[in-house]
Amino acid sequence: MTATLIKGTVIREEILEEITKEVAEIKEKHGVVPGLVTILVGANPASMSYVTLKIKTAHRVGFTEVQDSQPNDISEADLLALIDKYNNDESINGILVQLPLPKQIDEKKVLNAIDPDKDVDGFHPVNVGRLMIGGDEVKFPPCTPAGIQEMIVRAGVETKGAEVVVVGRSNIVGKPIANMMLQKGVGANSTVTVVHTGTKNLDAHCQRADILIVAAGVPDLVKPEWIKPGACVIDVGVNRVGEKISEKTGNKIAILKGDVDFDAAKEIAGSITPVPGGVGPMTITMLMANTLKSLKFKLGMI
Ligand code: NAP
């Protein structure tokens, strides 16, 4: 069997097109567009390239994008005051603080200061609680899990009654996606098992999965014999395993590998996400979706 590829690069384009159309309609009817602010402290190269991509995507879909760059030695009090300013700014619907922050700043304190109704990353404890309750309570599902669920739905994979096994229990991927898949509703209603380093017989759990979601950060952790024939395999892992010279640019680029032995797994799975080009492109896409949602909440459209 050769699995169908679930390509994040393709699904991203579909969703960004939908967002662009909706933003234009809202602008026409209400005279406003979503506003997203990204606060970047210091000049960490990885953070800067991620922020650049966010800005480019926000512009593409027609948002107002504010990039607020702050020096590496900004005090915690000044950063909290900045967040307060954007919490009270009517033109801003989403606030993003790019992590990591310098050591003089308590990251938790800063993230918790963001108005939960502008927390488009979905990491504020209020939004974590809303996600746990489910249904109408959910405002902003965290972006990577939201992207995973969207890929499963758009690939036409049946989730109702499906055995879902999630490898990993982090706060940003494993726990929220497990919680989302067990809720009642479309793209969920599954029977969920979460496995981790304390789990016995990891292989036996994975073998039961109709949908296997792997977010461990261990290259090739999941072996082909752990996969149920025909299963949907979502590989969230992004592991740098070396470097190579890009044929396009001649520059050094990272060689990336997922948490699943892709070449062997694709002969057994029914559908599978590649790395790169799978879950990766979905995170920024869902950030745009959450920011649009924030404006729609404000306008009473949802
Ligand atoms: P994390 O915080 O390090 O959590 C990893 C989880 O996997 C932990 O719960 C850990 O278990 C579990 N785990 C690790 N090794 C295991 C093993 N051998 N057997 C069973 N469980 C194991 O990582 P994360 O932030 O969730 O990220 C996971 C991966 O996804 C990383 O490669 C990351 O780069 C990638 N990622 C991609 C995106 C994206 O594409 N947009 C976004 C986020 C993350 P314990 O709890 O027992 O330690």
Boltz pocket constraint, residues with backbone or C-beta under 6 A from the ligand:
constraints:
  - pocket:
      binder: B
      contacts: [[A, 144], [A, 167], [A, 168], [A, 169], [A, 170], [A, 171], [A, 172], [A, 173], [A, 174], [A, 195], [A, 196], [A, 197], [A, 198], [A, 202], [A, 214], [A, 215], [A, 216], [A, 217], [A, 218], [A, 221], [A, 236], [A, 237], [A, 238], [A, 239], [A, 279], [A, 280], [A, 281], [A, 282], [A, 283]]
      max_distance: 6.0
